[in-house]
């Protein structure tokens, strides 16, 4: 039986996808720069062929949003190598709003390469992950009690990474998702203040959201080692939320899975019970 290759296999979505596929008895290979079943680095094409060997389906992730020629070219090159190696199904983790972005966005070329690959393809365009509060960008702010972001009273429908993983696992194994682009959101748009309140209630912590100027947020990320180009891109996405241009609630999860996405409150309860916030 051919292998399903999960790039970013130790990451937020990748490890959840691999767990689902493994539980079904399917052959899975996780690939990552650190950990995983095989070493894989998008910056090192010498690592690509061993990861792709024997793979029939691939979950693709672009881990860097740093603007630049290399980032725009490497997923298309990987897609071409994958198809040449015999891969017949591609599932790309993209992002909300890529369709409206200009050609400098690194995921724009990635989406086009997947669509033009000749393989069966599915593109996932999720909103901000709910797990950003428990595993990633916003966890330090939750733990210190102040989530300082340039989002004001803006609202967005945070999507649970478990839902993303379930859609991805289905797309990697079921023909009916071929040619589909799924916009993935939660069932309801909420503000960061409401999110902080829900986490505070579930954990007994004091957690508040503090709106800060965009330039302050860029400077803060830069001092933490985030490349300035990435800091400005991420800040712009957060400012879109503040200005009412965040994602609208979509039916992508329902179209793919035949059920409603998990509410943010359910994610919070589960994360709190698992001790994600200590």
KOLPAZA-456881 format. One record per residue: residue number from 1; y, x, z of N, C-alpha, C in turn. Coordinates in steps of 0.001 Angstrom, whole numbers, plus 500000, padded with zeros to 6 digits. Layout:
<pts>
[NUM, [Y, X, Z], [Y, X, Z], [Y, X, Z]]
...
</pts>
This chain:
<pts>
[1, [498802, 500844, 500000], [500000, 500000, 500000], [501249, 500880, 500000]]
[2, [502225, 500515, 499184], [503456, 501284, 499085], [504277, 501179, 500372]]
[3, [505081, 502213, 500620], [505873, 502303, 501844], [507230, 501634, 501676]]
[4, [507745, 501088, 502778], [509125, 500613, 502839], [509934, 501681, 503561]]
[5, [510928, 502236, 502880], [511763, 503287, 503446], [513016, 502673, 504045]]
[6, [513274, 502985, 505313], [514456, 502479, 506006], [515372, 503655, 506306]]
[7, [516447, 503784, 505527], [517428, 504824, 505802], [518269, 504417, 507008]]
[8, [518752, 505422, 507726], [519423, 505111, 508982], [518465, 504435, 509948]]
[9, [517217, 504874, 509924], [516149, 504192, 510636], [516237, 504251, 512142]]
[10, [517145, 505073, 512683], [517354, 505113, 514132], [518647, 504420, 514535]]
[11, [519354, 503837, 513555], [520649, 503226, 513812], [520559, 501777, 514263]]
[12, [521719, 501151, 514364], [521819, 499801, 514919], [520960, 498804, 514159]]
[13, [521069, 498799, 512837], [520257, 497863, 512058], [518910, 498465, 511687]]
[14, [518881, 499744, 511363], [517650, 500359, 510868], [516491, 500272, 511830]]
[15, [516738, 500555, 513094], [515628, 500534, 514046], [515132, 499111, 514277]]
[16, [516023, 498137, 514159], [515610, 496738, 514305], [514796, 496275, 513101]]
[17, [515181, 496721, 511919], [514409, 496398, 510713], [513023, 497012, 510798]]
[18, [512964, 498289, 511146], [511672, 498979, 511236], [510753, 498300, 512237]]
[19, [511309, 497871, 513355], [510496, 497190, 514365], [509902, 495896, 513817]]
[20, [510695, 495138, 513085], [510195, 493888, 512514], [509092, 494142, 511495]]
[21, [509301, 495110, 510624], [508313, 495390, 509588], [507017, 495928, 510196]]
[22, [507153, 496797, 511176], [505968, 497359, 511834], [505171, 496275, 512533]]
[23, [505867, 495304, 513144], [505167, 494231, 513855], [504350, 493361, 512905]]
[24, [504708, 493400, 511618], [503957, 492643, 510612], [502844, 493465, 509978]]
[25, [502670, 494686, 510471], [501617, 495543, 509943], [501950, 496197, 508621]]
[26, [503237, 496257, 508274], [503651, 496842, 506999], [503917, 498339, 507156]]
[27, [503644, 499111, 506117], [503887, 500560, 506193], [505379, 500866, 506095]]
[28, [505905, 501492, 507110], [507339, 501750, 507195], [507571, 503232, 507430]]
[29, [508575, 503771, 506762], [509008, 505153, 507008], [510487, 505112, 507365]]
[30, [510849, 505574, 508545], [512254, 505658, 508932], [512778, 507044, 508599]]
[31, [514015, 507080, 508126], [514619, 508349, 507721], [516013, 508448, 508314]]
[32, [516330, 509630, 508822], [517618, 509821, 509481], [517911, 511311, 509572]]
[33, [519170, 511641, 509810], [519509, 513053, 510020], [518935, 513568, 511330]]
[34, [518830, 512676, 512322], [518223, 513055, 513603], [517234, 511968, 513994]]
[35, [516028, 512363, 514320], [515000, 511402, 514665], [514397, 510773, 513429]]
[36, [513663, 509697, 513618], [513019, 509054, 512490], [511739, 509764, 512097]]
[37, [511057, 509199, 511105], [509798, 509768, 510634], [510002, 510958, 509713]]
[38, [511126, 510963, 509020], [511396, 512052, 508086], [512882, 512382, 508102]]
[39, [513189, 513656, 507922], [514587, 514078, 507891], [515225, 513648, 506579]]
[40, [516411, 513047, 506682], [517129, 512602, 505491], [518611, 512769, 505741]]
[41, [519298, 513353, 504750], [520733, 513581, 504873], [521361, 513290, 503517]]
[42, [522263, 512317, 503459], [522921, 511985, 502194], [523712, 513163, 501635]]
[43, [524124, 514086, 502503], [524857, 515259, 502036], [523936, 516358, 501513]]
[44, [522632, 516172, 501626], [521668, 517194, 501206], [520607, 516566, 500302]]
[45, [520834, 516528, 498988], [519892, 515903, 498064], [518481, 516485, 498121]]
[46, [518331, 517681, 498665], [516989, 518262, 498793], [516120, 517451, 499742]]
[47, [516732, 516657, 500618], [515958, 515836, 501571], [515580, 514473, 500991]]
[48, [516072, 514140, 499818], [515870, 512797, 499294], [514445, 512557, 498793]]
[49, [513946, 513486, 497973], [512634, 513270, 497340], [511509, 513083, 498358]]
[50, [511409, 513893, 499418], [510344, 513662, 500396], [510429, 512285, 501051]]
[51, [511653, 511815, 501293], [511815, 510498, 501906], [511414, 509390, 500942]]
[52, [511742, 509560, 499659], [511472, 508535, 498653], [510021, 508520, 498186]]
[53, [509285, 509562, 498444], [507922, 509685, 497928], [507045, 508507, 498361]]
[54, [506531, 507766, 497385], [505636, 506656, 497668], [506313, 505384, 498123]]
[55, [507642, 505349, 498104], [508363, 504161, 498567], [508488, 503139, 497447]]
[56, [508248, 501882, 497774], [508422, 500792, 496819], [509706, 500022, 497068]]
[57, [510205, 500057, 498301], [511434, 499357, 498673], [512234, 500246, 499610]]
[58, [513560, 500167, 499498], [514427, 501028, 500306], [515587, 500215, 500873]]
[59, [515834, 500413, 502157], [517033, 499893, 502820], [518071, 501005, 502789]]
[60, [519200, 500737, 502146], [520232, 501737, 501912], [521408, 501547, 502860]]
[61, [521870, 502649, 503412], [523021, 502640, 504315], [523930, 503799, 503947]]
[62, [525232, 503522, 503855], [526232, 504586, 503710], [526857, 504803, 505084]]
[63, [526513, 505911, 505753], [526968, 506087, 507137], [528420, 506506, 507276]]
[64, [529053, 506933, 506186], [530420, 507429, 506273], [531353, 506555, 505448]]
[65, [532498, 506191, 506043], [533533, 505470, 505310], [534710, 506372, 504972]]
[66, [534513, 507684, 505102], [535566, 508635, 504765], [535879, 508526, 503280]]
[67, [537102, 508139, 502898], [537423, 508051, 501474], [537262, 509406, 500800]]
[68, [536804, 509384, 499578], [536634, 510638, 498859], [535603, 510509, 497768]]
[69, [535653, 511417, 496806], [534802, 511350, 495624], [533330, 511426, 495981]]
[70, [532953, 512318, 496913], [531540, 512494, 497233], [530949, 511224, 497827]]
[71, [531697, 510577, 498728], [531193, 509355, 499342], [531020, 508245, 498314]]
[72, [531897, 508203, 497300], [531774, 507166, 496278], [530615, 507433, 495333]]
[73, [530188, 508706, 495245], [529179, 509058, 494247], [527774, 509169, 494802]]
[74, [527604, 509412, 496089], [526280, 509787, 496557], [525297, 508621, 496617]]
[75, [525719, 507410, 496991], [524788, 506285, 496945], [524369, 505979, 495509]]
[76, [525302, 505935, 494538], [524851, 505748, 493154], [523842, 506800, 492700]]
[77, [524054, 508051, 493085], [523090, 509086, 492713], [521750, 508852, 493398]]
[78, [521785, 508462, 494667], [520544, 508187, 495385], [519811, 506998, 494761]]
[79, [520556, 505971, 494371], [519942, 504806, 493725], [519221, 505225, 492448]]
[80, [519859, 506052, 491646], [519223, 506518, 490407], [517959, 507312, 490703]]
[81, [518013, 508178, 491710], [516835, 508964, 492073], [515722, 508063, 492606]]
[82, [516100, 507042, 493365], [515101, 506137, 493930], [514359, 505382, 492836]]
[83, [515094, 504846, 491893], [514464, 504100, 490798], [513584, 505028, 489963]]
[84, [514056, 506241, 489712], [513253, 507207, 488966], [511975, 507572, 489710]]
[85, [512000, 507501, 491042], [510827, 507833, 491858], [509863, 506661, 491998]]
[86, [510237, 505492, 491447], [509331, 504356, 491479], [509717, 503234, 492418]]
[87, [510877, 503338, 493057], [511340, 502258, 493934], [511693, 501042, 493087]]
[88, [511233, 499888, 493511], [511450, 498657, 492736], [512252, 497606, 493490]]
[89, [512629, 497892, 494720], [513432, 496926, 495481], [514433, 497680, 496348]]
[90, [515689, 497256, 496275], [516761, 497897, 497027], [517512, 496848, 497842]]
[91, [517751, 497151, 499100], [518567, 496299, 499969], [519680, 497168, 500526]]
[92, [520919, 496816, 500209], [522075, 497626, 500606], [522838, 496966, 501739]]
[93, [523080, 497724, 502807], [523984, 497289, 503860], [525404, 497634, 503423]]
[94, [526159, 496634, 503039], [527550, 496816, 502647], [528436, 496323, 503790]]
[95, [529525, 495639, 503492], [530431, 495174, 504543], [531264, 494012, 504028]]
[96, [531774, 493246, 504963], [532670, 492145, 504608], [533885, 492673, 503853]]
[97, [534288, 491972, 502809], [535523, 492280, 502109], [535435, 493352, 501056]]
[98, [534252, 493933, 500820], [534140, 494998, 499825], [534499, 494479, 498432]]
[99, [534155, 493226, 498158], [534461, 492671, 496839], [535941, 492656, 496524]]
[100, [536780, 492586, 497560], [538239, 492565, 497353], [538858, 493956, 497448]]
[101, [538067, 494943, 497845], [538600, 496295, 498043], [538840, 496988, 496707]]
[102, [539721, 498004, 496735], [539938, 498761, 495507], [538827, 499789, 495331]]
[103, [538876, 500517, 494228], [537766, 501406, 493868], [537630, 502609, 494789]]
[104, [538599, 502843, 495673], [538488, 503979, 496595], [537516, 503690, 497730]]
[105, [537181, 502416, 497945], [536265, 502081, 499032], [534874, 502622, 498693]]
[106, [534255, 503413, 499587], [532968, 504054, 499261], [531847, 503058, 498998]]
[107, [531955, 501838, 499502], [530885, 500866, 499291], [531033, 500092, 497983]]
[108, [532190, 500191, 497351], [532407, 499493, 496080], [531457, 500033, 495017]]
[109, [531433, 501349, 494874], [530549, 501970, 493884], [529088, 501790, 494269]]
[110, [528809, 501796, 495576], [527433, 501604, 496034], [526912, 500232, 495618]]
[111, [527719, 499195, 495826], [527296, 497850, 495432], [527037, 497779, 493927]]
[112, [527942, 498357, 493138], [527778, 498285, 491681], [526538, 499032, 491223]]
[113, [526269, 500174, 491840], [525083, 500949, 491471], [523808, 500174, 491747]]
[114, [523766, 499468, 492863], [522587, 498669, 493203], [522406, 497536, 492199]]
[115, [523499, 496857, 491860], [523410, 495750, 490904], [522973, 496221, 489519]]
[116, [523374, 497438, 489158], [523071, 497966, 487821], [521785, 498772, 487770]]
[117, [521036, 498826, 488878], [519916, 499761, 489000], [518705, 499408, 488151]]
[118, [518546, 498153, 487814], [517324, 497721, 487142], [516223, 497330, 488106]]
[119, [516402, 497600, 489382], [515448, 497184, 490410], [515858, 495822, 490969]]
[120, [514935, 495162, 491658], [515315, 493986, 492425], [516291, 494428, 493519]]
[121, [517325, 493651, 493737], [518320, 494085, 494709], [518828, 492924, 495546]]
[122, [519257, 493267, 496760], [519940, 492341, 497658], [521050, 493111, 498348]]
[123, [522215, 492489, 498460], [523353, 493128, 499129], [523731, 492306, 500352]]
[124, [523866, 492983, 501476], [524251, 492350, 502735], [525690, 492749, 503061]]
[125, [526538, 491748, 503288], [527941, 491987, 503609], [528248, 491388, 504980]]
[126, [527906, 492102, 506045], [528114, 491553, 507397], [529546, 491720, 507886]]
[127, [529910, 490835, 508799], [531153, 490989, 509548], [530924, 492035, 510644]]
[128, [531897, 492226, 511520], [531754, 493163, 512632], [530516, 492812, 513459]]
[129, [529744, 493836, 513823], [528538, 493632, 514621], [528897, 493225, 516056]]
[130, [528195, 492248, 516591], [528334, 491943, 518012], [527964, 493158, 518854]]
[131, [527002, 493944, 518375], [526536, 495118, 519131], [527588, 496220, 519234]]
[132, [528696, 496102, 518523], [529772, 497070, 518730], [530285, 497027, 520173]]
[133, [530121, 495887, 520831], [530545, 495760, 522224], [529536, 496386, 523193]]
[134, [528295, 496534, 522757], [527252, 496975, 523697], [526624, 498319, 523344]]
[135, [526803, 498786, 522106], [526120, 500002, 521683], [527020, 500990, 520949]]
[136, [528221, 500589, 520587], [528976, 501406, 519637], [530460, 501475, 519999]]
[137, [531316, 501238, 518984], [532746, 501533, 519075], [533422, 501046, 520350]]
[138, [533123, 499816, 520745], [533910, 499176, 521801], [533255, 499249, 523168]]
[139, [532093, 499877, 523263], [531420, 499980, 524555], [532249, 500736, 525597]]
[140, [532866, 501884, 525259], [533650, 502584, 526287], [534753, 501715, 526884]]
[141, [535420, 500915, 526040], [536464, 500041, 526550], [535921, 498979, 527492]]
[142, [534749, 498441, 527167], [534124, 497460, 528053], [533814, 498108, 529396]]
[143, [533291, 499328, 529373], [532888, 499999, 530609], [534085, 500394, 531470]]
[144, [535219, 500712, 530823], [536412, 501067, 531600], [537222, 499836, 532001]]
[145, [536910, 498683, 531393], [537574, 497446, 531757], [538724, 497045, 530867]]
[146, [539099, 497896, 529894], [540210, 497573, 529002], [539812, 497865, 527566]]
[147, [539730, 496813, 526771], [539388, 496929, 525359], [540699, 496930, 524581]]
[148, [541202, 498123, 524271], [542517, 498277, 523650], [542359, 498388, 522136]]
[149, [542741, 497327, 521437], [542565, 497253, 519983], [543762, 496535, 519362]]
[150, [544120, 496873, 518104], [545272, 496230, 517452], [544881, 494914, 516783]]
[151, [544324, 493994, 517573], [543786, 492758, 517000], [544512, 491503, 517467]]
[152, [545414, 491621, 518425], [546182, 490473, 518869], [545297, 489287, 519214]]
[153, [545728, 488110, 518757], [544975, 486885, 519002], [544072, 486522, 517827]]
[154, [543874, 487473, 516901], [543051, 487199, 515732], [541604, 486905, 516106]]
[155, [540939, 486189, 515229], [539567, 485752, 515486], [538667, 486160, 514326]]
[156, [537399, 486415, 514644], [536420, 486747, 513612], [535024, 486356, 514101]]
[157, [534108, 486025, 513195], [532770, 485578, 513608], [531787, 486747, 513717]]
[158, [531810, 487443, 514841], [530921, 488583, 515068], [529471, 488185, 514764]]
[159, [528757, 489074, 514086], [527371, 488783, 513701], [526425, 489659, 514513]]
[160, [525348, 489058, 514963], [524346, 489775, 515743], [523528, 490681, 514823]]
[161, [523369, 491939, 515204], [522577, 492872, 514404], [521126, 492429, 514268]]
[162, [520644, 491647, 515213], [519281, 491111, 515090], [519185, 490181, 513888]]
[163, [520222, 489394, 513629], [520232, 488535, 512450], [520296, 489364, 511178]]
[164, [521128, 490399, 511179], [521210, 491274, 510002], [519841, 491881, 509712]]
[165, [519182, 492375, 510750], [517876, 493011, 510580], [516840, 492031, 510061]]
[166, [516891, 490788, 510546], [515911, 489803, 510085], [516124, 489471, 508609]]
[167, [517391, 489349, 508192], [517678, 489108, 506782], [517223, 490300, 505941]]
[168, [517527, 491517, 506408], [517140, 492716, 505658], [515631, 492829, 505518]]
[169, [514904, 492575, 506603], [513445, 492657, 506554], [512882, 491648, 505562]]
[170, [513465, 490445, 505542], [513019, 489441, 504577], [513318, 489888, 503150]]
[171, [514506, 490441, 502934], [514883, 490873, 501591], [514029, 492037, 501100]]
[172, [513566, 492868, 502010], [512713, 493997, 501623], [511297, 493572, 501267]]
[173, [510910, 492361, 501624], [509507, 491949, 501469], [509300, 490649, 500695]]
[174, [510376, 489919, 500397], [510237, 488613, 499749], [511027, 488572, 498444]]
[175, [510385, 488089, 497384], [511008, 488059, 496059], [512221, 487138, 495983]]
[176, [512267, 486098, 496797], [513291, 485076, 496638], [514702, 485565, 496953]]
[177, [514829, 486735, 497548], [516155, 487260, 497867], [516720, 488158, 496769]]
[178, [515955, 488368, 495713], [516399, 489250, 494633], [517641, 488684, 493948]]
[179, [518633, 489556, 493751], [519864, 489145, 493093], [520845, 488408, 493981]]
[180, [520591, 488387, 495289], [521450, 487662, 496226], [522416, 488607, 496945]]
[181, [523633, 488142, 497123], [524596, 488800, 497996], [524850, 487870, 499167]]
[182, [524494, 488321, 500360], [524607, 487489, 501557], [525781, 487957, 502413]]
[183, [526754, 487081, 502614], [527812, 487347, 503575], [527311, 486875, 504939]]
[184, [527216, 487786, 505879], [526575, 487511, 507159], [527603, 487479, 508276]]
[185, [527685, 486335, 508944], [528590, 486186, 510079], [527873, 485428, 511182]]
[186, [528520, 485391, 512335], [528073, 484507, 513385], [528488, 483080, 513072]]
[187, [528130, 482131, 513946], [528394, 480721, 513663], [529818, 480271, 513988]]
[188, [530591, 481138, 514681], [531918, 480720, 515122], [532819, 481943, 515254]]
[189, [534062, 481802, 514804], [535046, 482877, 514968], [535629, 482823, 516376]]
[190, [535694, 483977, 517030], [536300, 484062, 518363], [537240, 485262, 518397]]
[191, [538141, 485271, 519373], [539051, 486384, 519546], [538467, 487443, 520465]]
[192, [539088, 488614, 520452], [538602, 489695, 521310], [538835, 489377, 522787]]
[193, [539882, 488618, 523070], [540094, 488208, 524449], [538978, 487302, 524943]]
[194, [538558, 486372, 524077], [537453, 485491, 524444], [536161, 486284, 524594]]
[195, [535934, 487239, 523692], [534740, 488079, 523795], [534733, 488844, 525112]]
[196, [535880, 489405, 525484], [535976, 490141, 526747], [535702, 489215, 527932]]
[197, [536220, 487991, 527870], [535997, 487038, 528963], [534518, 486685, 529100]]
[198, [533843, 486493, 527976], [532419, 486154, 528020], [531610, 487300, 528631]]
[199, [531959, 488536, 528266], [531249, 489685, 528823], [531544, 489823, 530315]]
[200, [532793, 489595, 530690], [533164, 489670, 532107], [532388, 488644, 532928]]
[201, [532290, 487431, 532411], [531569, 486379, 533127], [530093, 486717, 533267]]
[202, [529500, 487264, 532198], [528061, 487558, 532219], [527721, 488747, 533098]]
[203, [528665, 489675, 533266], [528367, 490921, 533979], [529009, 491011, 535353]]
[204, [530002, 490186, 535618], [530748, 490320, 536865], [531758, 491450, 536827]]
[205, [531929, 492075, 535681], [532914, 493140, 535532], [534305, 492550, 535280]]
[206, [535309, 493359, 535510], [536659, 493030, 535048], [536815, 493624, 533654]]
[207, [536962, 492780, 532663], [537117, 493224, 531279], [538255, 492432, 530652]]
[208, [539196, 493130, 530047], [540306, 492453, 529380], [540546, 493085, 528023]]
[209, [541142, 492299, 527137], [541556, 492823, 525839], [543048, 493111, 525878]]
[210, [543428, 494296, 525415], [544838, 494697, 525362], [545207, 494970, 523908]]
[211, [546177, 494227, 523393], [546653, 494463, 522027], [547553, 495694, 522025]]
[212, [547300, 496615, 521110], [548109, 497831, 521013], [548579, 498016, 519570]]
[213, [549666, 498783, 519358], [550163, 499004, 517999], [549140, 499762, 517144]]
[214, [549078, 499449, 515855], [548126, 500132, 514975], [548265, 501649, 514993]]
[215, [549488, 502167, 514971], [549669, 503619, 514960], [549106, 504253, 516227]]
[216, [549255, 503580, 517341], [548697, 504089, 518592], [547180, 504182, 518499]]
[217, [546569, 503168, 517877], [545119, 503164, 517750], [544653, 504280, 516815]]
[218, [545358, 504488, 515712], [545014, 505590, 514805], [545094, 506924, 515531]]
[219, [546170, 507144, 516265], [546344, 508406, 516986], [545239, 508601, 518021]]
[220, [544864, 507525, 518695], [543825, 507618, 519715], [542496, 508020, 519091]]
[221, [542140, 507404, 517965], [540888, 507761, 517301], [540917, 509196, 516794]]
[222, [542072, 509612, 516272], [542187, 510979, 515757], [541972, 511996, 516876]]
[223, [542513, 511712, 518072], [542319, 512640, 519188], [540864, 512677, 519639]]
[224, [540098, 511620, 519307], [538676, 511583, 519648], [537804, 512191, 518556]]
[225, [538437, 512744, 517515], [537694, 513446, 516475], [537376, 512638, 515239]]
[226, [537864, 511390, 515176], [537630, 510575, 513987], [538548, 511067, 512871]]
[227, [538024, 511333, 511655], [538898, 511741, 510553], [540013, 510724, 510330]]
[228, [541200, 511212, 510015], [542368, 510339, 509923], [542146, 509248, 508873]]
[229, [541507, 509586, 507752], [541261, 508586, 506719], [540390, 507446, 507218]]
[230, [539365, 507786, 507984], [538484, 506766, 508557], [539235, 505957, 509603]]
[231, [540025, 506641, 510441], [540794, 505948, 511479], [541740, 504928, 510867]]
[232, [542387, 505296, 509785], [543319, 504363, 509141], [542576, 503201, 508500]]
[233, [541420, 503474, 507900], [540626, 502403, 507288], [540169, 501400, 508339]]
[234, [539601, 501896, 509447], [539124, 501009, 510496], [540274, 500242, 511146]]
[235, [541407, 500909, 511322], [542574, 500238, 511901], [543046, 499111, 510995]]
[236, [543056, 499366, 509686], [543460, 498331, 508738], [542567, 497109, 508816]]
[237, [541261, 497327, 509019], [540337, 496206, 509135], [540605, 495393, 510398]]
[238, [540945, 496076, 511481], [541257, 495375, 512728], [542588, 494631, 512623]]
[239, [543555, 495245, 511958], [544840, 494578, 511759], [544673, 493328, 510892]]
[240, [543735, 493378, 509947], [543438, 492177, 509157], [543030, 491017, 510065]]
[241, [542249, 491325, 511096], [541857, 490283, 512047], [543095, 489752, 512769]]
[242, [543935, 490651, 513249], [545155, 490238, 513963], [546028, 489349, 513093]]
[243, [546066, 489649, 511789], [546942, 488923, 510873], [546275, 487692, 510259]]
[244, [545098, 487333, 510772], [544440, 486129, 510286], [543651, 486308, 509017]]
[245, [543359, 487557, 508662], [542593, 487832, 507440], [541184, 488327, 507751]]
[246, [540682, 487971, 508926], [539302, 488332, 509255], [538333, 487490, 508454]]
[247, [537069, 487750, 508652], [536045, 487025, 507912], [536053, 485549, 508282]]
[248, [535794, 484711, 507289], [535535, 483301, 507547], [534053, 483132, 507856]]
[249, [533726, 482091, 508588], [532319, 481802, 508864], [531608, 481529, 507541]]
[250, [530481, 482188, 507332], [529721, 482022, 506094], [528326, 481482, 506395]]
[251, [527641, 481077, 505336], [526298, 480511, 505487], [525208, 481488, 505075]]
[252, [525518, 482802, 505055], [524558, 483783, 504574], [523270, 483821, 505371]]
[253, [523375, 483796, 506699], [522171, 483816, 507524], [521346, 482565, 507273]]
[254, [521999, 481429, 507200], [521275, 480180, 506973], [520609, 480166, 505601]]
[255, [521311, 480654, 504572], [520707, 480684, 503233], [519494, 481598, 503192]]
[256, [519581, 482716, 503892], [518489, 483690, 503843], [517312, 483301, 504720]]
[257, [517599, 482715, 505882], [516546, 482508, 506891], [516245, 481047, 507180]]
[258, [517086, 480134, 506695], [516844, 478724, 506964], [517169, 478306, 508379]]
[259, [518028, 479072, 509063], [518454, 478728, 510425], [519865, 479210, 510646]]
[260, [520481, 478717, 511701], [521827, 479132, 512058], [521807, 480538, 512676]]
[261, [522876, 481301, 512510], [522961, 482607, 513186], [523100, 482450, 514694]]
[262, [522776, 483526, 515404], [522851, 483484, 516871], [524310, 483468, 517326]]
[263, [524652, 482615, 518273], [526018, 482597, 518816], [526313, 483875, 519604]]
[264, [527585, 484245, 519645], [527997, 485436, 520381], [527636, 485311, 521854]]
[265, [527773, 484130, 522405], [527458, 483928, 523825], [525999, 484241, 524115]]
[266, [525108, 483929, 523173], [523684, 484239, 523355], [523454, 485744, 523317]]
[267, [524150, 486442, 522410], [524070, 487906, 522380], [524525, 488495, 523715]]
[268, [525645, 488004, 524247], [526185, 488528, 525498], [525183, 488348, 526634]]
[269, [524595, 487162, 526723], [523636, 486896, 527798], [522443, 487847, 527713]]
[270, [521944, 488068, 526498], [520787, 488950, 526326], [521146, 490395, 526626]]
[271, [522321, 490846, 526143], [522742, 492229, 526393], [522982, 492473, 527877]]
[272, [523578, 491506, 528553], [523811, 491649, 529987], [522493, 491718, 530748]]
[273, [521547, 490871, 530371], [520240, 490871, 531044], [519498, 492183, 530827]]
[274, [519756, 492819, 529679], [519102, 494095, 529370], [519829, 495286, 530008]]
[275, [520940, 495026, 530689], [521670, 496097, 531359], [522531, 496940, 530437]]
[276, [522934, 496388, 529295], [523724, 497151, 528334], [525066, 497600, 528900]]
[277, [525590, 496841, 529856], [526876, 497183, 530451], [526711, 497664, 531893]]
[278, [525533, 498162, 532198], [525308, 498789, 533485], [525234, 497821, 534644]]
</pts>
